[in-house]
Amino acid sequence: MSNRKEEILIVALHLFARDGYEAVSVSQIAGKLDMTKGALYRHYKSKRDIFDCIVQRMEQQDGEQASEYDMPEEEKEKMPEQYENVSLDDLVKYSKSMYEYWTEDDFASSFRKMLTIEQFRSKEMQNLYQQYLVAGPASYVKDLFDSMGFTNAKDKAVRFYAVMHFYYSIYDGAEDKENVKDEFVSAIKSLVQDLK
């Protein structure tokens, strides 16, 4: 991806995260970059094209995060053997990395903030919010817990993921973000002991 195309993508995502996707125009994106709309259209066909590229990037980065930690990249039905090779310790390490990713990585954090704003404005955004930040991760953890032989895997997965989701919200408004991250790790480790 060219530097200018990447720059447009990042600036657009930051604007979407601050003001919401619907509220941002192509003119605003171009203006923020000191370029004309015509110049922007040489890189992207439309605001929707920019958004679709953002979602594609998130999907790719999500898979890369899982792969880096030897975690399943797809649903259990598509790769059941990979789910069976994950331990509780693996899940805790991966959860810590995902927490850092969704709070500290500029792209992922901005995407999360955009979806948080937009989930109330459109069904599509609500579905993406659920996929990336609520039902999707909870279902993923449930499948992992099922593979680990947990009883009541769904309830335990909800408890486990609720802690993560709760700490995303705390992180966004915290002055001492490092302390919040430490509290998250402690909460997850404590919860894991209760779940066993």
C-alpha positions, -999 to +999 in steps of 0.1 A: +000+000+000+014+034-009+023+058+018-004+083+007-030+056+005-020+044+040-021+079+053-057+084+040-067+052+057-053+062+090-066+097+090-101+085+080-101+059+108-091+085+133-119+108+121-144+079+122-132+070+157-137+106+169-169+116+151-184+084+138-184+070+103-217+086+092-206+121+104-174+122+084-173+133+048-148+126+021-142+164+020-132+163+057-108+134+052-092+152+022-091+185+040-073+169+070-047+157+046-044+190+026-055+173-006-085+176-029-113+152-030-102+143-066-067+134-053-082+112-026-104+095-052-073+084-071-066+062-041-101+052-030-133+051-049-154+064-020-157+067+017-172+032+017-141+019-001-120+034+027-142+018+053-140-016+036-102-014+035-102-006+073-124-037+080-101-059+057-071-046+076-087-055+109-096-090+097-060-095+086-045-081+118-069-102+139-056-133+122-020-123+126-025-117+163-039-152+167-012-168+146+015-151+165+003-168+197-005-201+181-042-196+187-070-207+163-075-181+136-110-193+125-141-209+140-139-242+157-158-260+129-130-251+105-101-260+126-111-282+156-077-297+161-062-263+167-087-256+195-078-288+212-041-277+215-048-246+235-042-245+272-056-222+298-021-206+301-020-200+264-054-183+266-043-160+294-012-150+274-032-144+243-058-124+262-032-101+276-018-096+241-053-089+228-060-065+256-028-046+247-037-048+210-073-034+214-062-006+238-026+003+227-024-004+190-035+028+172-053+011+144-072-015+166-080+010+193-094+035+168-114+007+151-128-003+185-138+033+193-154+038+159-175+007+163-184+017+199-198+050+186-214+036+154-231+005+169-261+025+177-265+041+143-266+012+119-272-025+119-241-032+099-219-014+125-237-032+153-230-065+137-193-056+133-192-045+170-207-078+180-183-097+158-151-080+170-159-069+205-188-088+221-204-120+208-176-131+185-148-131+212-172-146+238-181-174+214-144-180+206-136-183+243-166-206+248-153-229+220-118-229+237-133-237+271-154-265+255-122-280+240-105-277+274-134-298+289-149-270+310-185-276+323-208-246+317-183-233+291-207-206+278-212-191+313-175-192+321-167-177+287-190-148+293-174-142+327-140-144+313-146-121+283-167-097+304-136-089+324-117-080+292-145-059+278-149-041+311-112-032+312-113-018+277-138+008+289-118+016+320-086+019+300-101+046+277-107+070+305-078+062+328-050+085+336-027+056+347-032+032+318-003+010+328-020+004+362-053-005+344-034-030+323-019-045+354-053-047+371-067-065+340-039-091+340-045-097+378-083-099+373-079-125+344-054-146+364-077-146+394-107-154+373-089-183+357-082-198+392-120-196+400-129-212+367-107-243+371 
